[in-house]
């Protein structure tokens, strides 16, 4: 993105603070005029002192001039202090306000995107975080540089250049001639760094993503003793980042040296020219200092650009990534016209195809009907497409082909928020937010009372365990065990009490007793609701009203447990394998032997 494009994109965020912008501009104008007082005062002082000396006069005749000059400069500095404070304060207020607006816009956009946005290769957690943080930071530096640094400096430079032309056109032309050369060098510098800075941004995102990945995977890394391997991977990224940074610095130092040389050429030219004009009798001695100070005001932006040029170019680079997040409108969840107060929950999938944004084909010509008020099970090996179907039914993704209907209407016509308010979802691994147990359970219904929260916890067989904790329901939820966190997710479901329930391995991380307890609770809440369950536990699927068997993204069988078992197809293979893995024969023999012992005792 060019600087002008970034400014255009920032305008909507700056516009609400136009009064602050106008105040800053007015202060900048007054400050730029005040900055020209010193050259005039210095020229007057030097010429007056020279005149006094030429007439053989001294301090007795010149003290009143010194008092007048001292008072004028002191008054100017007092005024300038107030102006500088106002410029910096208003500029900082604009920066902070716009920073908040940009961050809020990014959060709002991210919350509104479909899951497909987060599945794309460049949108992993670490990369998005870097793009947002560095994007807002660099854009704020641009705003700060513009209102606090660049704008006052360039205003001073323009006013000083105009004064130089009015004082002596030849001196003004020398000062003006330096600027195009300097800015041409700056343009060449930006052109050379364009690709390097994009590479830097990519490497920084990769580095941050790698660090987050290490933290998230630390248990696996340590269990396989792969600390050295992961360290080498991260070190390789760091090495590439350092090389890119050094390359950027080398280019900067080379061009900054050339620009400093050009600036000093201008200073020397001004000194030589004004000295010549003094010797030729065209200007006074005081005019030498007058023009040198004015040229100092002209060249001040040049010296300051050495400091802020990197920040501006970083803004140009990171603005692309930041605004790309704001511009992904094609992946925004769009509200549909249908907002029914109640859903029956009859889903129909007709010849549905789906491929994830990553390119992984998940479903091929899938057709099935999920009856309202009944329990439907999805069975299949890992990667068969079971969870993908739930993702489609929740409108997390939309099919690439085919149609999904809910209560006879296309699912895409429903308002996504209204739809999900009537869906309860429990996953194999549910997210626990930072906060208390009470806050995490209340996530299912913010209007719930404490009694309702405790009732939901009882249904999830969690209440007694919570009471055993030192702080009870005010304990940190993220410090609980995996099984306890899973029960929090199930308690949320009971608290939400929706007509449609999706269960994706809801008891995967629970022990046998907890699984039985939760199964009893889920069996109770299933009554009269549409339930879709994915589970490798035979006990949770055998009593389903209908079972669909998935294999490699296709629906290959359907029916009840007994019907599918008698077919001796894919379901029978999965069932028999599950029975063998549970060692059913030995369990049955143990239970039979135990029954015989009980019978003998009774006799």
Secondary structure, 3 states (H helix, E strand, C coil): CCHHHHHHHHHHHHHHHHHHHHHHHHHHHHHHHHCCHHHHHHHHHHHHHHHHHHCCCCHHHHHHHHHHHHHHHHHHHHHHHHHHHHHHHHHHHHHHHHHHHHHHHHHHHHHHECHHHHHCCCCCHHHHHHHHHHHHHHHHHHHHHHHHHHHHHHHHHHHHHHHHHHHCHHHHHHHHHHHHHHHHHHHHHHHHHHHHHHHHHHHHHHHHHHHHHHHHCHHHHHHCCCHHHHHHHHHHHHHHHHHHHHHHHHHHHHHHHHHHHHHHHHHHHHHHHHHHHHHCCCCCCHHHHHHHHHHHHHHHHHHHHHHHHHHHHHHHHHHHHHHHHHCCHHHECCCCCECCCCCCCCEEEEEEEEECCCCCEEEEEEEEEECCCCEEEEEECCCCCHHHHHHHHCCCCCCCEEEEEECCEEHHHECHHHHHCCEEEECCCCCCCCCEHHHHHHCCCCCCCHHHHHHHHHHCCCHHHHHCCCCHHHCEHHHCCHHHHHHHHHHHHHHHCCCEEEEECCCCCCCHHHHHHHHHHHHHHHCCCEEEEECCCHHHCCCCCEEEEEECCEEEEEECHHHHHHHCCHHHHHHHHHHHHCCHHHHHHHHHHHHHHHHHHHC
